[in-house]
Amino acid sequence: MNTYLRFLSLLFLSINVFAQTDSLKTNSTASEVVVKKEPVLVDFPSYQMEVPEGWKIKPGCKETQCTINSKPDTLLDFDIYIESINLTVNKLNNTSYTAYKYANYSIGYLPKVVQKFTLVERKNLGNNSYRITYKGVKNGLKQTWRQYYYVRRGKVYIVTFSAETRKYEFFQPEIEPYLNSFKFK
């Protein structure tokens, strides 16, 4: 019986040592391997843009209208607004429209749909692109928007990030690289 117990003890000990050795090898190898994830893209024939990890592309996304929603957050309390990026492409009636002209048109139109509209920033980005940032109240919520206009081949491409105003300062630096990843093919 003693021999049998010694054999079982030796078997248990060798399995345990082997398992630990294998675990150590796996851990040291894993720490040396760098896995780079491919960015998630909204990819269409005329443009593409990177999407933040964990954000969801809304079903029905197409080249002319696409919405990407953030994950719910608990930054300040219960999340009552889901931040989003909207991509919109509109055909222009006038081919002489520039991004600057379209931004001015929007600045004139937005107070009709956003209560307490306030223009925070406007900036010419060159290459027929323009950016505005504005805030106001829509659907009873204080919101802030950062909107990019790109005019190309008779169309305006609008990239809009919207956030609850009290959370905008947190999200804006995190989201900016994704907004800047928009590019034409």
N, C-alpha and C positions, 0 to 999 in steps of 0.2 A: 504494500500500500504506500509505503514511503517513497518508493521509486515512482509510483504513479503520480503522487503529489508533487514530487520534484520535477517530473516531466511537465506537468501542467503549469507549475510556477515558471519554469524555464521558457515554456512556450509563450505564456502571457507576457513575460518580461521581454522576450525577443520581439514579439509583435508590437509592444508598446514602444520599444526603442526604435524599431524600424519605422513606425508611424511618425514618431517625433522627428527622426532624421529626414524622412520624406517631406514632412511639413516645413522643416527648416529650409530645405532645398527650394521648395515652392515659394516660400516667402522671400528668400533672398533673390530668386530669379524674378519674381513679380516686382520687387522694388527696383530692379535694374531695367525692366521693360517699360517704356513710355508709350502709352496708347493714346494716340491723337484721334479724337472724334472728328468725323467730317461734319461741317456745318449743315444745318437744315436750310434748304433753299426754297423760296417761292421762285419757280423757274418757268418762264414763258418765252415764246419766240422772240419778243422784242426787248425784254428786260428780265432781270433777276435781282433778288435781294435775300440776304441772310435773315433767318428767323431766330429769335432767342430760344435757347434750350428750354424745353418744358412748355412753351407757348403752343397753343393749338390753332391750326389752320381750320377755319370754319368750313363745314361742308358746303359745296357749291362754289368754291373759290374758282374764279376764272380771270383771264387776263384783264378784263375791264373793271372788275369789282372783286376784291378779295379782302377778307378780314382775318386778322390773327389776334387771338385773345390771350391775355396773360393768365397765369395760374392765380387762383384766389390767394390773397395774402392776409396777414394779420399784423400789419405794420403798426397801426394805431389802435385798432379795435376790430370789430366784425367788418368784413369786406362788403361794402354795399355797391361798389362799382368795379367792374372788370375792365382794367386798362386794355387798350387795343391799338393795333396798327391797321390802318385801312389803306388799301391801294386802289386808286380809281383812275381810269383812263377815259378821257372825253375827247371827242373829235371837235376841233375848233372850226367855227364858221368862217373865220378870217385868218388866212395864212400869215398875215403880218403881226399876229399876236405874239408877244414875247412873254417870258416868264414874269417879267416886271409888270407888264400890262395886266396879266392874269391875276397876279397878286393884288394889284390895285383894285381890280374888279371884285375880288373876293373880300377885300377889306371894306368895300362899299356894301356888299351883299350880306356879310355875316351878321351885322347888327340886327337884321330882320329875323334871323333864326336863333341867335344867341342873346339872351337877356343880359343886360349890364356888360355888353361887349367892351373889352379893353384890349387895345393893341399893346403888347409887351415889347415886341422886337420885330424889326424887319431888316433883312440883310440880302444884298445881292451876292450870290455865290459864283457868278461868272458862268460862262458856257451855257447861257440861256437857262439858268436855274436861279431860284429865289426861295427864301425861307421867311416865314412869319411865325411868331408865337403870340398867342392871344388867350385871354381867359374870359369867363363869364358864367352864366347859369343856363343850363339846359336840362330839361326834364327834372327840374327841382334840385339839381346837384351843381355845386360849384366845381367847374372843370377848367383845365388848362390844355391847350392844344399846341402842338408844334407841327407845322405844315410846310412841306417842300413842294415846289412846283417846278417841273421840268417840261419844257416845250421842245418837241421834236417832230418833224414831218407832219405838221398839221394836227398834232394831238397834244393835249396837256396830260402829263402823268403827275398825279397828286399822291403824295405819301403823307399820311396824317397819323400822328401819335396823340392819343387822348388819355388823360389821367385825371383823377380827382385832384383838385387844386392842392389840397393839404398833403398829398402824396407825390405831387409832381417833382419836387426837388430831390426826392429819393430816387425815383425812376429815371429821370432825364439823363443823368450821367451814365447809367447802366444801359439805357436803350440807344443812346446816340451812335455808338459804333454800328449798330444794326441799321439805323436810319441812313447812315452814311454809306452803307454797303450797297445801296440801290445803284444799279448800273445798266446801261443799255448794252445790247449785244451787237 
